[in-house]
Amino acid sequence: MTTSNASRRVLRLPAVSDKTGMKRTQIYTAVRAGAFPKPFRLSDVGRAVGWAEDEIDQYLGERMARR
């Protein structure tokens, strides 16, 4: 299944935490380990980052498939 960029939703950290059940520290530890999707900058200035919702959904699907 392909998703066009126009239909992608961007999730900020609180939404990613709610969706995955993981806390901030767990998320960033998994990102550093390469085990969780990397966030991307939302602007050229500032520190705001977000995650593509479809990448988070894919991560969760892979985790469920492993059980």
C-alpha positions as CSV (number, residue, x, y, z in Angstrom):
1,M,0.0,0.0,0.0
2,T,1.4,3.4,-0.9
3,T,0.5,6.7,0.7
4,S,0.8,10.0,-1.0
5,N,2.6,12.7,0.9
6,A,-0.6,14.8,0.8
7,S,-2.5,12.3,3.0
8,R,0.3,11.8,5.6
9,R,-0.4,12.9,9.1
10,V,2.4,14.2,11.3
11,L,2.4,13.1,14.9
12,R,4.2,15.1,17.7
13,L,5.8,13.4,20.6
14,P,2.7,13.3,22.9
15,A,0.7,11.6,20.2
16,V,3.5,9.1,19.4
17,S,3.7,8.3,23.1
18,D,-0.1,7.8,23.3
19,K,-0.2,5.7,20.2
20,T,2.7,3.4,21.2
21,G,2.4,3.4,25.0
22,M,6.1,4.4,25.2
23,K,7.5,7.3,27.2
24,R,9.7,10.0,25.8
25,T,13.0,8.4,27.0
26,Q,12.0,5.0,25.6
27,I,11.2,6.5,22.2
28,Y,14.4,8.4,21.9
29,T,16.5,5.5,23.2
30,A,14.9,3.2,20.5
31,V,15.5,5.9,17.8
32,R,19.2,6.0,18.7
33,A,19.4,2.2,18.6
34,G,17.8,2.2,15.1
35,A,14.8,0.3,16.4
36,F,12.2,3.1,16.0
37,P,11.4,5.5,13.2
38,K,13.4,8.7,13.3
39,P,11.6,12.0,13.7
40,F,12.1,14.8,11.2
41,R,12.4,18.5,11.7
42,L,9.2,20.4,11.1
43,S,10.9,23.7,10.2
44,D,14.4,25.0,9.4
45,V,14.3,27.1,12.6
46,G,13.5,25.8,16.1
47,R,13.5,22.4,17.5
48,A,10.1,21.0,16.6
49,V,10.1,17.5,15.3
50,G,7.4,15.0,14.2
51,W,6.9,11.5,13.1
52,A,5.0,10.2,10.0
53,E,2.0,8.4,11.3
54,D,2.3,5.7,8.7
55,E,5.8,4.9,9.9
56,I,4.6,4.6,13.5
57,D,1.7,2.3,12.3
58,Q,4.2,0.2,10.3
59,Y,6.4,-0.1,13.4
60,L,3.5,-1.2,15.6
61,G,2.4,-3.7,12.9
62,E,5.9,-5.2,12.8
63,R,5.9,-5.5,16.6
64,M,2.5,-7.2,16.6
65,A,3.6,-9.6,13.9
66,R,6.6,-10.8,16.0
67,R,4.5,-12.1,18.9
